[in-house]
Amino acid sequence: MTLTAFFQYCLVGISIGGIYALIAIGYTMVYGILRLINFAHGDIFMMAAYFMIFAMVDFMIPWYISMIIMIVSTIVLGVVIEKLAYKPLRNAPRMSIMISAIGVSYLLQNLATYLFSALPKQYPQIPILNKTITIGEVSTSIATFITPIITIVFVVLLMMLIKYTKVGMAMRAVSKDFETAQLMGIQINNVITVTFIIGCFLAAVGSMLYFTPRPSVFPLAGSLPGLKCFIAAVFGGIGSIPGAVLGGLIIGICETFIKAFGYSEFSDVFTFVLLIAVLMIKPTGLFGEKMAEKV
């Protein structure tokens, strides 16, 4: 492998890892607040791609306006799911809300099949992201180059929001003790809504960056990336934002180099082997905290 090829693969791996990180943050934030694995998050990511196709291809809306429509539609979808599928089960056993999340995942997949058909649809070309730039001897698309930058910017802004704002303090309080935070007057519903808004916003941005260099979208397109992002969140420590970012980057880089060495069929296997290894060696992940169960 030449040095140029090495840097090329590093850039691609960091870019894919950055996308995984954006989506993994949605998993880890929802779990931190509700102790819920939102299995529908990968399918929300998939629906964001269809919203972009719907706006740009079917209605011929310019990409910059379509991007806003796609982000807003994805956020609305996420908030509606939380209000209809998760909120009524907030005091139910944890297994019930988990089953509800799985049900929502299958609902979105079948809804996408019904509305858009099971045939792959071409993702629209976004001119600003498809341009090619050259850095030294390395050529890459702008989407690949700016993805890590976008990831870093959003993570820094998110950490500042959580650390320095009133809603961030409320989110930290709810993540520590749901019942006590409620007794102290924190508006739990508002905090949960903000959490889903942030998670869906990042999923929408991640969807645009993920599908731009890929040829098509289909109803199951969010299943495997969503699962990998969940594994990234578990690897970094579910509930930890820096852990989700690190987990996403590690999976993205390793996956890229496995493909580069000619073992593409094992790239997905690696992700699941990593999950098994983490659960066996350090179940709380790299940055996870041990949680005391109430009895």
WOTAQUI-V786334 format. One record per run of one state. SS is the DSSP state (h for helix, s for strand, l for the rest). FROM is the first residue (numbers start at 1). LEN is the number of residues. Records with the same first field share a line. If there is no record, write none. Layout:
BEGIN
SS = FROM-LEN + FROM-LEN
END
This chain:
BEGIN
l = 1-2 + 35-6 + 59-4 + 90-4 + 117-4 + 123-4 + 131-1 + 136-2 + 165-1 + 177-1 + 184-4 + 213-3 + 218-3 + 237-4 + 261-3 + 282-14
h = 3-32 + 41-18 + 63-27 + 94-23 + 127-4 + 142-23 + 166-11 + 178-6 + 188-25 + 221-16 + 241-20 + 264-18
s = 121-2 + 132-4 + 138-4 + 216-2
END
